[in-house]
Amino acid sequence: MSSTKHPSRRGGKPGKVRAAAVLLAVAFLVTLISLSVPGCSWFGSDEKKPEKKAAAEEAEPLTCPLCGLPVEGQPAIDRRPIAVKIGNDPEARPQSGLDKPCVVFEELTEGGITRFMAVYLCREADLIGPVRSARPADIEIAFPYNALFCHCGGGPDTLAALQASGLADLDEMAWTGAYWRIRERRAPHNLYTSTSRLRSAGDGAFPFHGEVTGPFEFLTDKEQAKMEKERARETKKTAAEQSDPTGTYTPSVTVVNNIYIPYQSLCAVKYTYDATTGRFLRFVSGAPHIENTSAAQLAADNVIVQYVTETPSGVVDVRGANSPDLGVLGSGRAQVFVRGQLIDANWQKSSRAEYTTYTDNAGEPVKLKPGVTWIELVPASGQATFD
């Protein structure tokens, strides 16, 4: 009888034995490699991958080009700015709407009385006024903003210059529906308007297809905090150094608590710095300057004193008084007050279409705190003081 050979009971088939041996060898090598590489393990990397920031965190916040404040959406800044002439006679106070502009210019008129040009973009004002007439310097001031220029008449020469300038002119004399008069005040201090009423009239007549650019650069939160620390440090140093008999102490920054603008007494201005808010509280003729609707004191985040050359313009008002030409084209000295400090500066405006620029003594643009900026146009024959 022939015999039949059987495979070994312990070894199984030779091919299967070799495959199992190869798998065990591979597994052993992988284990060795994983143990020898830093941060690796059998189950994967121990190192945490950097988490991707959310898209909302990576994107810079949308801000207004005129004041640097955050806005909720593009429509708030994709529109034409509005520049409104507002009176500052004692009978015109308290004014309405001066808490909502991005920029406010204060300029001299006849008899030493000042008026405002308030420039609105990202915020609405339901009541603005009293609205007053235009003056020669207004064209140069409003032009680079490409604004709806809103006023109540003006001298014949001024109105002719306005028409020739190409400004989007929303004179109450031609656009009566954009304004109204109130009964609580006597003329000429009773003409009022609103941003919505002005836009309703202006958007159809002067369609806006451009993009608003801004006149200023703005400080970051970190830069503002640094300025406040410098101010606090200098305040302590100054108090300590007052007893120094040598008088050799030189401050690293110029600390400012109060600013005095040398207009005539009826319109004399004082700003007092509030370190808790980083704003300058505004006073006029010795009293807090109040906004009529909210009854809150007006405040500026930045105050710029721009020294201009005052000359007779040859344009007279209805009483025969000569309107001053404020010489806002050209260059000159300026003082920029921001975060309770003074920065000596120079201003320059080479053409009507250009914004006025403010640079420090090194020629660098002066950065401002985001918020409302009040620009005080002061004749070069005067001098703002501070303490």
Buried (B, 14 or more C-beta within 10 A) or exposed (E): EEEEEEEEEEEEEEEEEEEEEEEEEEEEEEEEEEEEEEEBEEEEEEEEEEEEEEEEEEEEEEBBBBBBBEBEEEEBBEBBBBBBBBBBBEEBBBBBBBBBBBBBBBBBBBEEBBBBBBBBBBBEBBBBBBBBBBBBBBBBBBBBBBBBBBBBBBBEBBBEBBEEBEBBBBBBEEBEEBBBBEEEBEEBBBBBBBBEBBBEBBEEEBEBEEEBEBBBEBBEEEEBEEBBEBBEEBBEBEEEBEEEEEEEEEEEBBBBBBBBBBBEEBBBBBBBBBEEEBBBBBBBBEEBBBBBBEEEBBBBBBBBBBBBBBEEBEBBBEEEEEBBBBBBBEEBBBBBBBBBBBBEBBBBBEEBEBBBBBBBEEEEEBBBBBBBBBBBBBBEEEBBEBE
